[in-house]
Amino acid sequence: MRVIICGAGRVGCGLATRLAVENNTVTVVDTSSDLIRQITTDLDVRGVVGHGSHPDVLVRAGVENADMIIAVTQFDEVNMVACQIAHSLFDVPTKVARVRAQSYLQAQYNDLYSRENMPIDIIISPEIEIGKAILRRLSTPGAFNVVPFADGLVQFLGVRIGEDCPIIDTPIRQIPDLFTGLHAAIVGIRRDGQLFAPNPDDPLEIGDDAYFVTRAEHSQRLLEVVGTRESRARHVVIIGAGSIGTYVAKALEDQPGVRVRVIEANKERAEIAAAELPKTVILHGDAMDSAVQEEAGGGNADVLIALTDDDKTNILSSILGKKLGARHTIVLLNERPMQELQKDLGIDMVIDPRASTVSSILRHVRRGRILDVYAIDQGGAEVLEGEVLETSVFAGKTLAEAAVGDGVAIGAIVRDGRVMMPEPTLQLKEGDRVILLAERSALREIEALFRVGVELY
């Protein structure tokens, strides 16, 4: 696939990295010659210096032969215009734009993105994606990662295995027999910094991060089984009243029994948030000041969520919150070196904005009948939902016959709204949805299994 990426920032670089290693032809456009020099040195991609919304720059990037343009610069208007030009002048088949301003995303303006007006095929909003990830975590306490699949029928859960977990040292194949009626399949394990798709004879160990695929209604029982279920948060303190903080606070306002307080250092932003959040207490102050956190109730918080645009502020304010007595912390971190300090700093959950955005875009890049994608472990693996079509290699075969190979673990099959365990004798049929985890080395093979004879893109 020939892809043009406008924007060489964190998201653009992350996408270029993922797509380049999968043998796509990638060209990155940015106004910064330094960023272009860096990305072309580090990756096997072309680079063009210039504005991604200028036709002549897009021509230099090869837009006339491009299969897709992904506009992820810092400016919504540049992203939107780049997609418009790619459509109107060059008839690029697929156009993706990152849009941050919530005004552009209001439901009453959906017609703006029709083919007759501004023909953008996929709108990505990082703030909404991150906000949804945080809300899912709050609704499923005990899991450090929660992602829905199959229209919400299935959940992908990340759970840390502690000393009290009753299934330690038990081979994975035996776990379903221990808990009758529980649909939960372990599809991934991160151990000693390495993520892998386990074999049926692999056991869980203390300190593992285990990734489960489960029926949505079984999530709470699963967390009880592994000993991590907790009560839902009733007192939430949010640090940062930007787009993400406001989105999360607004959603929590509608949940009965939940008390939310927001700390914001910028006075103007605090006043805007106060107008938008009538049920939320907004405090103007420095979240790294213990007196301010105490006033917000940080010491009694069930969850403290740090969502400013500065990693150091988020880390230090969360450490202070934990010292004052906050039960759990969720921290937004942009830089990978900062993310790797999570356990050392006692942070319970890290939100990686780049990963959320990249996952949203990858579901539209994957070849074959791939319906949804979620990237984990810095792209070391992906959780995919694929549909079995009549011409798919999967069709008519049992899971044992399909022989997906090493680096792949199937978690669930959804047929006509019914979630089924991945039994070896289960025969796959046209229309089935398969939810699985694939290590990076196996992604091409998985795409081929869901391909429909001729590629969709």
C-alpha positions as CSV (number, residue, x, y, z in Angstrom):
1,M,0.0,0.0,0.0
2,R,1.2,3.5,-0.8
3,V,0.5,5.9,2.1
4,I,1.2,9.6,2.6
5,I,1.4,10.8,6.2
6,C,1.1,14.5,6.8
7,G,2.8,15.4,10.1
8,A,6.0,14.0,11.5
9,G,5.1,14.4,15.2
10,R,4.5,11.7,17.7
11,V,1.5,10.2,16.0
12,G,2.9,10.5,12.4
13,C,6.2,9.0,13.5
14,G,4.3,6.1,15.2
15,L,2.3,5.4,12.2
16,A,5.3,5.6,9.8
17,T,7.1,3.1,12.1
18,R,4.3,0.6,12.1
19,L,3.5,0.9,8.4
20,A,7.2,0.9,7.2
21,V,8.1,-2.3,9.0
22,E,5.1,-4.0,7.2
23,N,6.6,-3.2,3.8
24,N,4.2,-0.4,2.9
25,T,5.5,2.4,0.8
26,V,5.4,5.4,3.1
27,T,6.1,9.1,2.5
28,V,6.0,11.6,5.4
29,V,5.4,15.3,4.8
30,D,6.2,18.0,7.4
31,T,7.2,21.6,7.5
32,S,10.1,20.8,9.8
33,S,13.3,19.8,7.9
34,D,14.7,18.5,11.2
35,L,11.8,16.2,11.8
36,I,11.9,14.9,8.2
37,R,15.7,14.4,8.5
38,Q,15.2,12.4,11.7
39,I,12.4,10.2,10.5
40,T,14.1,9.3,7.2
41,T,17.3,8.5,9.0
42,D,15.5,6.2,11.5
43,L,13.0,4.6,9.2
44,D,12.8,3.2,5.6
45,V,10.5,6.0,4.4
46,R,10.6,9.0,2.1
47,G,10.4,12.5,3.4
48,V,9.1,15.7,1.9
49,V,9.5,19.1,3.5
50,G,6.5,21.4,3.0
51,H,2.9,22.0,3.9
52,G,0.7,18.9,3.6
53,S,-2.2,21.0,2.4
54,H,-0.3,22.4,-0.6
55,P,-1.0,20.5,-3.9
56,D,2.6,20.9,-5.2
57,V,4.0,19.4,-2.0
58,L,1.5,16.5,-2.2
59,V,2.6,15.9,-5.8
60,R,6.2,15.7,-4.7
61,A,5.0,13.1,-2.1
62,G,3.5,10.9,-4.8
63,V,-0.2,11.7,-4.2
64,E,-1.2,10.8,-7.7
65,N,-0.4,7.1,-7.0
66,A,-1.3,7.1,-3.3
67,D,-3.8,4.6,-1.9
68,M,-4.3,6.6,1.3
69,I,-3.5,9.9,2.9
70,I,-3.4,10.2,6.7
71,A,-3.3,13.9,7.9
72,V,-2.2,14.1,11.5
73,T,-0.5,17.5,11.8
74,Q,-1.1,19.7,14.9
75,F,-3.6,21.8,13.0
76,D,-7.2,20.5,12.3
77,E,-7.6,22.9,9.3
78,V,-4.4,21.7,7.6
79,N,-5.5,18.1,8.0
80,M,-9.0,18.8,6.6
81,V,-7.7,20.7,3.6
82,A,-5.1,18.1,2.9
83,C,-7.8,15.5,2.6
84,Q,-10.0,17.8,0.5
85,I,-7.2,18.4,-2.0
86,A,-6.3,14.7,-2.1
87,H,-9.9,14.0,-3.1
88,S,-10.7,16.8,-5.3
89,L,-7.5,17.0,-7.3
90,F,-6.0,13.5,-7.1
91,D,-8.9,11.1,-6.3
92,V,-7.1,9.4,-3.4
93,P,-9.3,6.5,-2.4
94,T,-9.0,6.7,1.4
95,K,-8.6,9.9,3.4
96,V,-8.0,10.1,7.2
97,A,-7.8,13.3,9.3
98,R,-7.1,13.9,12.9
99,V,-9.5,16.5,14.3
100,R,-9.1,17.8,17.8
101,A,-11.6,20.7,18.1
102,Q,-14.8,19.4,19.5
103,S,-16.8,21.9,17.5
104,Y,-16.0,20.1,14.3
105,L,-17.2,16.9,15.8
106,Q,-20.7,17.8,17.0
107,A,-23.4,15.6,15.7
108,Q,-25.4,18.4,14.0
109,Y,-22.4,19.0,11.7
110,N,-21.9,15.4,10.5
111,D,-22.9,16.4,6.9
112,L,-19.7,18.5,6.7
113,Y,-17.8,15.3,5.9
114,S,-20.0,14.0,3.2
115,R,-18.6,13.3,-0.2
116,E,-20.3,16.4,-1.6
117,N,-18.8,18.7,1.0
118,M,-15.5,17.7,2.7
119,P,-14.9,14.1,1.7
120,I,-13.0,12.8,4.7
121,D,-13.5,9.0,5.1
122,I,-12.3,8.7,8.7
123,I,-12.2,11.3,11.4
124,I,-9.9,10.5,14.3
125,S,-10.3,12.5,17.6
126,P,-7.4,11.7,20.0
127,E,-9.2,13.4,22.9
128,I,-12.3,11.3,22.5
129,E,-10.4,8.0,22.1
130,I,-8.3,8.7,25.2
131,G,-11.4,9.9,27.2
132,K,-13.2,6.6,26.3
133,A,-10.2,4.5,27.4
134,I,-10.2,6.2,30.8
135,L,-14.0,5.8,31.2
136,R,-13.7,2.1,30.4
137,R,-11.0,1.7,33.0
138,L,-13.2,3.4,35.6
139,S,-16.1,1.2,34.8
140,T,-14.0,-2.0,35.1
141,P,-11.9,-1.5,38.2
142,G,-9.2,-4.1,38.7
143,A,-8.2,-4.1,35.0
144,F,-5.4,-1.8,33.7
145,N,-6.7,-2.0,30.1
146,V,-10.3,-2.5,28.8
147,V,-11.2,-2.5,25.1
148,P,-14.5,-3.6,23.6
149,F,-14.9,-5.7,20.5
150,A,-17.8,-7.2,18.5
151,D,-20.1,-4.3,19.1
152,G,-19.5,-4.5,22.9
153,L,-20.2,-8.3,23.2
154,V,-16.6,-9.1,23.9
155,Q,-14.0,-7.3,26.1
156,F,-10.2,-7.4,26.0
157,L,-8.9,-7.0,29.5
158,G,-5.4,-6.4,30.8
159,V,-4.9,-7.7,34.4
160,R,-1.8,-7.7,36.6
161,I,-1.3,-11.1,38.3
162,G,-0.6,-10.8,42.0
163,E,0.4,-13.2,44.8
164,D,-3.3,-13.9,45.6
165,C,-4.3,-15.0,42.2
166,P,-5.6,-18.6,42.5
167,I,-4.5,-19.7,39.0
168,I,-0.8,-19.1,39.3
169,D,1.3,-22.0,37.9
170,T,-1.8,-23.5,36.3
171,P,-1.5,-24.4,32.5
172,I,-3.7,-22.1,30.5
173,R,-5.5,-25.1,28.9
174,Q,-6.8,-26.1,32.4
175,I,-8.2,-22.8,33.5
176,P,-11.6,-23.1,31.8
177,D,-12.3,-26.4,33.5
178,L,-11.7,-24.7,36.9
179,F,-14.4,-22.1,36.5
180,T,-17.5,-23.6,34.9
181,G,-19.4,-21.3,32.6
182,L,-16.7,-18.6,32.6
183,H,-15.8,-17.5,29.1
184,A,-12.2,-16.2,29.4
185,A,-9.3,-17.0,27.2
186,I,-5.7,-15.8,27.9
187,V,-4.4,-14.4,24.6
188,G,-1.3,-12.6,25.7
189,I,1.3,-12.4,28.6
190,R,3.8,-9.7,29.2
191,R,6.7,-11.2,31.4
192,D,10.0,-9.6,32.1
193,G,9.3,-6.8,29.6
194,Q,8.4,-9.3,26.8
195,L,4.9,-9.7,25.3
196,F,4.0,-13.1,23.7
197,A,1.0,-15.1,22.7
198,P,1.0,-18.1,25.0
199,N,0.8,-21.8,24.3
200,P,-1.9,-23.8,26.0
201,D,0.7,-25.4,28.4
202,D,2.1,-22.0,29.5
203,P,1.3,-21.1,33.1
204,L,0.8,-17.7,34.7
205,E,3.4,-16.3,37.0
206,I,3.3,-13.7,39.8
207,G,4.0,-10.2,38.2
208,D,2.7,-11.2,34.8
209,D,0.5,-8.8,32.8
210,A,-2.1,-11.2,31.5
211,Y,-4.4,-10.2,28.6
212,F,-7.8,-11.9,28.5
213,V,-10.6,-12.0,25.9
214,T,-13.9,-12.5,27.7
215,R,-17.7,-12.1,27.2
216,A,-18.5,-8.6,28.4
217,E,-21.0,-9.8,31.0
218,H,-18.3,-12.1,32.4
219,S,-15.7,-9.3,33.0
220,Q,-16.6,-8.8,36.7
221,R,-16.5,-12.5,37.5
222,L,-13.2,-12.9,35.7
223,L,-11.7,-10.1,37.8
224,E,-13.0,-11.8,40.9
225,V,-11.4,-15.1,39.8
226,V,-8.0,-13.5,39.4
227,G,-8.3,-11.6,42.6
228,T,-8.2,-8.0,41.2
229,R,-11.9,-6.9,41.4
230,E,-12.3,-3.6,43.1
231,S,-15.2,-1.3,44.0
232,R,-16.0,1.5,41.5
233,A,-14.6,4.9,42.0
234,R,-16.9,7.4,43.7
235,H,-14.5,10.2,44.3
236,V,-12.5,11.2,41.3
237,V,-9.9,14.0,41.1
238,I,-8.8,15.1,37.6
239,I,-5.7,17.2,37.0
240,G,-6.0,19.3,33.8
241,A,-9.2,20.9,32.4
242,G,-8.2,20.5,28.7
243,S,-10.2,18.7,26.1
244,I,-9.6,15.2,27.7
245,G,-10.2,16.3,31.3
246,T,-13.4,18.1,30.4
247,Y,-14.7,15.1,28.3
248,V,-14.1,12.7,31.2
249,A,-15.6,15.0,33.8
250,K,-18.6,15.6,31.7
251,A,-19.2,11.9,31.3
252,L,-18.8,11.3,35.0
253,E,-21.3,14.1,35.9
254,D,-24.0,11.8,34.5
255,Q,-23.1,8.9,36.7
256,P,-25.0,8.8,40.0
257,G,-23.0,8.8,43.2
258,V,-19.8,10.0,41.5
259,R,-18.1,13.2,42.8
260,V,-15.6,14.9,40.5
261,R,-13.2,17.7,41.2
262,V,-10.9,19.2,38.6
263,I,-7.6,21.1,39.2
264,E,-6.5,23.5,36.5
265,A,-3.4,25.8,36.6
266,N,-4.6,28.1,33.8
267,K,-7.2,30.5,35.0
268,E,-8.9,31.1,31.6
269,R,-9.1,27.4,31.0
270,A,-10.5,26.8,34.5
271,E,-13.2,29.4,33.9
272,I,-14.2,27.7,30.6
273,A,-14.4,24.3,32.3
274,A,-16.5,25.8,35.1
275,A,-19.0,27.0,32.5
276,E,-19.1,23.6,30.8
277,L,-19.3,21.4,33.9
278,P,-22.1,22.7,36.2
279,K,-21.9,19.7,38.5
280,T,-18.1,19.6,38.9
281,V,-16.0,21.6,41.3
282,I,-13.2,23.4,39.4
283,L,-10.2,24.6,41.4
284,H,-7.7,27.0,39.9
285,G,-4.3,26.1,41.2
286,D,-1.1,24.1,40.9
287,A,-1.7,20.4,41.3
288,M,1.9,19.9,42.5
289,D,0.9,22.0,45.6
290,S,-0.2,19.7,48.4
291,A,-2.6,22.3,49.8
292,V,-4.4,22.5,46.4
293,Q,-4.6,18.7,46.2
294,E,-5.9,18.5,49.7
295,E,-8.5,21.1,48.9
296,A,-9.6,19.0,46.0
297,G,-9.8,15.9,48.2
298,G,-6.9,14.2,46.5
299,G,-6.0,12.4,49.7
300,N,-9.4,10.7,49.8
301,A,-9.7,10.1,46.0
302,D,-10.5,6.7,44.7
303,V,-8.8,7.6,41.5
304,L,-6.6,10.6,40.6
305,I,-6.3,11.2,36.9
306,A,-3.5,13.4,35.6
307,L,-4.3,14.7,32.1
308,T,-2.2,17.9,31.5
309,D,-0.1,18.2,28.3
310,D,3.2,18.0,30.4
311,D,4.5,14.5,31.3
312,K,6.5,15.8,34.3
313,T,3.5,17.6,35.8
314,N,1.4,14.5,35.4
315,I,4.0,12.2,37.0
316,L,4.8,14.5,39.9
317,S,1.2,15.4,40.7
318,S,0.3,11.7,40.7
319,I,3.1,10.8,43.0
320,L,2.0,13.6,45.3
321,G,-1.6,12.3,45.1
322,K,-0.5,8.8,46.1
323,K,1.5,10.2,49.0
324,L,-1.5,12.1,50.2
325,G,-3.7,9.0,50.1
326,A,-5.2,8.6,46.6
327,R,-6.0,4.9,46.1
328,H,-5.2,4.7,42.4
329,T,-3.6,6.9,39.7
330,I,-4.1,7.1,36.0
331,V,-1.5,9.2,34.2
332,L,-1.3,10.5,30.6
333,L,2.3,10.2,29.3
334,N,3.5,11.1,25.8
335,E,7.1,10.0,25.9
336,R,8.0,6.3,26.0
337,P,11.0,6.7,28.4
338,M,8.5,8.2,30.9
339,Q,6.0,5.4,30.3
340,E,8.7,2.8,31.1
341,L,9.0,4.3,34.6
342,Q,5.4,3.3,35.5
343,K,6.1,0.5,37.9
344,D,9.0,2.4,39.6
345,L,6.9,5.4,40.2
346,G,3.9,3.4,41.5
347,I,1.6,4.6,38.7
348,D,-1.4,2.2,38.3
349,M,-2.3,2.9,34.7
350,V,-0.6,4.8,31.9
351,I,-2.5,6.3,29.0
352,D,-0.5,6.6,25.8
353,P,-2.2,9.1,23.5
354,R,-0.2,8.0,20.5
355,A,-1.2,4.4,20.9
356,S,-4.9,5.3,21.1
357,T,-4.7,7.3,17.9
358,V,-2.5,4.8,16.0
359,S,-4.9,2.0,16.9
360,S,-7.9,4.0,15.6
361,I,-6.1,4.5,12.3
362,L,-4.8,1.0,11.9
363,R,-8.2,-0.5,11.7
364,H,-8.6,1.3,8.4
365,V,-5.2,0.4,7.1
366,R,-5.2,-3.3,7.7
367,R,-5.9,-5.4,4.6
368,G,-8.5,-8.1,4.4
369,R,-11.8,-8.1,6.3
370,I,-10.3,-6.7,9.5
371,L,-13.1,-4.9,11.4
372,D,-11.2,-3.6,14.4
373,V,-7.6,-3.2,15.7
374,Y,-6.1,-2.4,19.0
375,A,-2.3,-2.1,19.3
376,I,-0.5,-2.9,22.6
377,D,3.0,-2.9,23.9
378,Q,4.2,-0.2,21.5
379,G,3.0,-2.2,18.5
380,G,4.6,-5.4,19.6
381,A,1.2,-7.1,19.1
382,E,-2.3,-6.3,18.0
383,V,-5.7,-7.5,19.0
384,L,-7.8,-7.8,15.9
385,E,-11.4,-8.6,15.1
386,G,-11.7,-10.2,11.6
387,E,-14.8,-11.4,9.7
388,V,-14.8,-14.7,8.0
389,L,-16.1,-14.3,4.4
390,E,-17.0,-17.1,1.9
391,T,-13.6,-16.9,0.2
392,S,-11.5,-16.5,3.4
393,V,-9.0,-19.2,4.1
394,F,-10.7,-19.7,7.5
395,A,-14.1,-20.6,6.0
396,G,-15.3,-24.1,6.6
397,K,-12.3,-25.1,8.7
398,T,-12.2,-26.0,12.3
399,L,-9.8,-23.9,14.5
400,A,-7.5,-26.9,14.6
401,E,-7.4,-27.1,10.8
402,A,-6.9,-23.4,10.5
403,A,-3.5,-23.7,12.1
404,V,-2.9,-20.1,12.8
405,G,0.7,-20.7,13.8
406,D,3.0,-19.3,16.4
407,G,2.5,-15.8,17.7
408,V,-1.3,-16.0,17.5
409,A,-3.9,-16.7,20.1
410,I,-7.6,-16.8,19.5
411,G,-9.9,-15.5,22.2
412,A,-13.4,-15.7,21.0
413,I,-15.7,-16.3,18.0
414,V,-18.9,-14.4,17.7
415,R,-21.7,-15.9,15.5
416,D,-25.1,-14.3,15.1
417,G,-24.6,-12.3,18.3
418,R,-23.5,-15.4,20.3
419,V,-20.0,-15.5,21.9
420,M,-18.3,-18.9,21.7
421,M,-15.1,-20.2,23.2
422,P,-12.3,-21.1,20.7
423,E,-12.6,-24.9,20.9
424,P,-10.3,-26.7,18.5
425,T,-13.3,-28.6,17.0
426,L,-15.3,-25.4,16.3
427,Q,-15.9,-25.0,12.6
428,L,-15.7,-21.5,11.3
429,K,-18.5,-20.2,9.1
430,E,-19.1,-17.3,6.8
431,G,-20.0,-14.2,8.9
432,D,-18.2,-15.4,12.0
433,R,-16.2,-12.7,13.8
434,V,-12.8,-13.9,15.2
435,I,-11.1,-11.9,18.0
436,L,-7.4,-12.8,18.4
437,L,-4.1,-11.5,19.5
438,A,-1.2,-11.5,17.0
439,E,2.4,-10.7,17.6
440,R,3.9,-8.3,15.1
441,S,5.7,-11.1,13.2
442,A,2.3,-12.8,12.6
443,L,0.3,-9.9,11.3
444,R,0.8,-10.5,7.6
445,E,-0.3,-14.1,8.0
446,I,-3.4,-13.0,9.8
447,E,-4.3,-10.5,7.2
448,A,-4.0,-13.2,4.6
449,L,-6.3,-15.5,6.5
450,F,-9.1,-12.8,6.4
451,R,-8.4,-11.8,2.8
452,V,-11.2,-12.1,0.3
453,G,-9.4,-13.1,-2.8
454,V,-8.9,-9.5,-4.1
455,E,-7.6,-6.9,-1.6
456,L,-10.1,-4.3,-0.4
457,Y,-7.6,-1.5,-0.6
